[in-house]
Amino acid sequence: MSSRFFRLALALGGLFVAAGASGHHSFSAEFTAEETATITGTVTEVWFRNPHVRYYVEVTTADGEIEQWDTRGASPSLLVRRGWTKSSIKIGDTITLNGHRAHEADRKLLSIIWVELADGTRLE
């Protein structure tokens, strides 16, 4: 009986590990290393949680159109070691971001390289 239970537990554990691993995409699956962009806008939402910190930014184009950008950084633990905190960037802040573009040119998605705050502080 214990052998049967052990095999069932092992199989279920394997399913959970496989499900978690498939939920995370590699950098190259979404972003291109060859093309970067710099945008300036107002932060509308902050996700300072795993697996990646995300800032949603509203950008006004030269034509006056409003674009919603999804910008993604490293994990919170890595960013904290680099000096970032949950309150480094807040909703309503105007920031400039530089990062790698999504493969699809029309997708407003950026993998953050650096962020410049309104006071000139640069977070990398």
N, C-alpha and C positions, 0 to 999 in steps of 0.2 A: 504494500500500500504506500509506503513512504517513497519508494522508487517512482511510482506513478505520479505522486504529488510533486516530486522533485522535477520530473520531466515536464509536467504541466507548467510549473512555476518558471522553469528555464525558457520554455517556448513563449510564454506571455511576456517575460522580461525582454526577450529578443524582439518581440513585436513593438514594445514601447521604445526601445533604443532605435529601431529602424524608422519608426514614425517621427521621432525627434530629429534624427539626422536628415531626413528628407525635407524637413521644413525650412532649412537654412540653405540659401543659395550662395554660390561663390561670387566673388567680385566680378569675374569675367562673364558670368551668366547675365548680369544686368547692366554693367558699366563698361565703357571703353577707356582704356588707359591712354589712348592717343589724343582724345579730345577733352579739353577742359573748358569751363565757362565761369564767369564771374557775374554774380547777380547781387542786387541791392533791393531790400524790401522790408516789410513789416512782419514780425513773427505773429502768427495767428494761433499756433498750437505747439506745445512742447511735450515730447515723450522722452523723459530721462530714465529709460529702463532698457533691460535686455530684450533682444540681442544687440540692438543698435540704438543709440540716441537719435531721435528724429526731430527736426524743426520744420514746421510747415510755414512757408513764407509767401506773402502776397506781394507780387512784383508788378509795378506799373511799367509797361513797355514805352518806348519812344513814341508809339502811335496812340498812347493813352489807354491801351487795353490792360485789363487786370489778368494776371496769370497766377495760378496757385502752384507753388513748387513744393515738392516733397524732398527734403534734404536729409541725408543720413550720415551719421558719424560712426565712430568706433563704439565699443561697449562702454557703459558708464564707468566701470572699474578702471579701464585704461585711461579714459579722459580725466578722471579724478586724479590719477597719478601724474597727469600732465598739467594739473592746475585748474581744471574745469570743476564747477560745482553745479548742482541742480539749479541754482539761482544765477548762474553766469549769464544766461540768456533767458529772458522772460517774454511772455505774451505782451505785445505792444512795442517791443524794442525794434529799432531800425538797425539792421545788420547788413554787412556785405560778406558774401560767401564765395569761395573759389573751390571748385571740385571737378571731378570727372563726370561727364555727361552719360546719360543712358544710351544704349545702343540705338534705340528708336529716336530719331531727331525731334519728333513732335512730342515726346514724353518729357514732362517737366520734372525730372528726377536727377538729383545730384549727389554724388558721394563726396563728402566734405574733405578738403585738404586743409583749408584754414578758414577762420571766421574773424572778421574785424568788427568790433563793437563801435558804437557811436562815438565813444571817447578816444578811439584810435587804438585801443588794446587789441592785440592780435592773439587769437587762440589757435594753436596748430595741433 
